[in-house]
Amino acid sequence: MSFGFGGCFGSISSISTTTTRFVPICYRWFGSFNLNCNKTLITRLSFSNWTTSSSSSSASMSTTSSTTTASSPTERPVVESPKPKQQPWLIVGLGNPGKKFQSTRHNVGFEMVDAIAEAEGISISSVSFKALLGKGFIGDVPVMLAKPQTFMNASGESVGAIVSYYKIPLKQVLVIFDDLDLPFAKLRLLPKGGHGGHNGMRSVIDHFKGNRDFPRLRIGIGRPPGKMDSINYVLRPFSKQEREELNFTFQDGLEAVRILLLEGFNKSATFVNSAKPLEQLG
């Protein structure tokens, strides 16, 4: 499975006393650069020719302006180095597969990823690494969206395999999941932390070999009412009013992800964590 994007840089192909010509070099990123791309082979710079050319040019200029030649250093053409390939972000929503679990509290991670995919025009249609995957861009940042299909408690099997295969830095892995300890529809963005009793996060951390240094977006689902068991509560669907409120939360979550990728963690955390609680819908 490949993931890539393309672009062009300019490279000097020949140097003379009067003309410098640039030839585009196409590249594609599929884990490594390919500078050939079936295009014209690029001639290496001949620094001896460049020196001779520069010397003769400088000598001719000295006959017209000795002051300028003496005080101004020889100008050399600037050759910009290609930008390093940009690692993709991996955005993971945790949940359980199957119609039985659709629209339940435990699947808000899936729903948040679906909201991102819809807003950014990313199709989550391929199946690989025990997950539904989608690839695209947010702004100019490459992203992978993933919904593990292993069931919640084994989410790490999928997430760990994706991270390992694509060599994604953990600081660029955002995991989105439900949180019983946050008020309903409240968001919290953290740079790292433990699993907090969430079995899906426990599995992810285990498959990261205990490393907890990756960002996570928690979506509050509130505590179960009365003496209701937590397991039964997280598998309950939302009421109509809760669904309306949750849609606002997804909008905020989408904006938080955009800020995270394009402007950095601190700005995104400020946006999320300082947000005023939603007013009770009438």
C-alpha positions, -999 to +999 in steps of 0.1 A: +000+000+000+014+033-009+008+069+001+022+099-017+020+133-032+039+151-059+056+183-068+086+198-087+118+215-079+143+234-101+178+221-107+207+237-127+214+216-158+241+238-175+261+268-166+276+294-191+288+330-189+255+343-201+228+317-194+217+296-165+189+271-174+167+252-149+152+218-155+123+206-134+128+175-114+096+156-106+094+135-075+069+112-060+068+102-024+060+065-017+082+061+014+113+075-005+122+100-032+124+090-069+143+118-087+143+101-121+106+098-128+114+088-164+124+124-172+156+139-185+186+129-165+201+159-147+238+168-155+259+173-125+273+208-120+309+212-133+324+235-106+356+239-127+336+252-157+316+274-133+349+289-119+362+296-154+330+312-165+328+333-134+364+345-138+360+355-174+328+373-166+345+391-137+374+401-160+351+416-186+332+436-160+365+450-146+371+470-179+338+489-174+337+493-136+369+484-117+354+498-085+323+476-086+345+445-095+368+451-066+342+456-040+315+431-051+321+394-046+313+370-074+276+361-073+270+324-074+237+308-084+217+295-055+206+259-057+179+251-032+179+216-017+147+196-021+124+198+009+124+166+030+094+144+025+065+153+049+054+125+072+016+119+073-005+123+104-024+093+115-059+102+130-075+072+146-110+070+159-117+041+183-150+021+183-166-012+176-174-024+141-209-036+130-244-022+129-251-033+164-227-006+177-234+022+153-244+055+170-236+043+205-216+063+230-186+040+227-183+048+190-180+086+191-143+081+180-156+065+148-181+093+143-155+120+148-133+105+121-163+102+098-170+139+103-134+148+094-135+126+063-168+142+051-156+177+057-122+172+040-134+150+011-115+119+022-129+085+014-125+058+041-130+029+018-099+007+018-093-021+043-058-028+055-041-035+088-074-046+103-088-011+098-109+010+074-084+035+060-087+068+041-058+089+027-059+126+018-049+161+029-060+186+054-047+218+039-013+208+026-007+182+053-010+145+043-032+125+066-044+090+071-078+083+088-083+050+105-111+031+121-098-001+136-121-031+130-107-053+157-133-044+183-124-018+209-103-039+233-079-050+206-075-016+188-038-015+193-033-045+170-044-023+141-030+011+152+004-004+161+007-021+127-001+011+108+024+032+128+051+006+123+046+001+086+045+038+077+071+048+103+048+075+117+062+095+146+040+091+177+038+128+180+018+127+148-006+100+159-039+115+172-062+090+189-099+100+194-121+081+219-150+084+243-145+094+279-168+086+308-151+111+331-158+141+309-192+158+309-213+150+279-201+166+246-170+182+263-137+179+244-102+176+259-070+176+239-039+163+257-003+158+244+002+125+263-011+104+292-024+071+304-053+050+293-076+062+321-093+028+323-103+029+286-095-006+272-091+007+236-064+031+248-049+005+270-044-017+239-029+011+218-004+020+245+005-017+249+013-019+211+033+012+213+055-007+238+042+013+267+049+047+251+023+072+261+037+102+244+011+107+217-017+133+215-053+122+222-087+139+218-112+128+244-149+132+238-170+133+269-200+110+271-208+116+308-214+091+336-242+065+336-274+076+354-282+061+388-268+026+393-266+017+356-236-005+347-209+014+327-207-013+300-244-011+293-242+027+293-215+030+267-234+007+244-265+028+245-275+051+216-279+088+220-312+106+225-323+131+199-313+160+221-279+145+228-274+139+191-280+176+183-256+187+210-230+161+198-231+175+163-218+208+176-190+190+194-180+173+162-178+207+145-154+219+173-134+187+170-130+192+133-117+227+138-094+214+166-079+189+142-073+215+115-056+238+139-035+209+153-021+199+118-017+234+104-008+255+134+005+232+160-006+215+193-005+245+216-029+266+195-053+236+191-052+228+228-060+264+237-089+263+213-103+231+227-095+233+264-106+269+269-139+265+250-170+275+269-194+247+277-224+245+253-256+260+266-284+236+273-304+231+242-341+242+246 
